Amino acid sequence: MLNFKRATIMFAFACASATALIAPAGAVGITGTAADFGVQVNNDAAMRTVTISSDTKGVNVTNGETVRFNVDGQSFTWHFDTIRNETSFDLAKIAPAGVNAGTVRAYVASNPLYRG
């Protein structure tokens, strides 16, 4: 009987320890930064190029796509990896300092490769 109680206590302790270790291993939630929409990458990684002019209101991209944006002679390349199925946001949220993306909106379509 004593061995059963000891085994039960050890099992309970092991479960509690494992739970404490698993909780911090979860994915990072919404940060309120550009990281919520993907990551800036090298211009050589671009799958396509989009030129933003003063007439541009929005751009269509696909989650998982890497796009180079040309804005007034400056460029940046972004790999879209939105969290929580973010469908649209202002391009200014991801444009690096010094690049004026104005009020252009990025519309992100879900990637068919990621659908179940």
LINNORUR-V995194 format. One line per field, one symbol per residue. ss: DSSP state (h for helix, s for strand, l for the rest). A space follows every 10 residues. Layout:
ss->???
This chain:
ss->lhhhhhhhhh hhhhhhhhhh hhhlllllll lllhhhhsss slhhhllsss sslllllsss sslllsssss sllsssssss lllllllsss hhhlllllll llllsssssl lhhhll
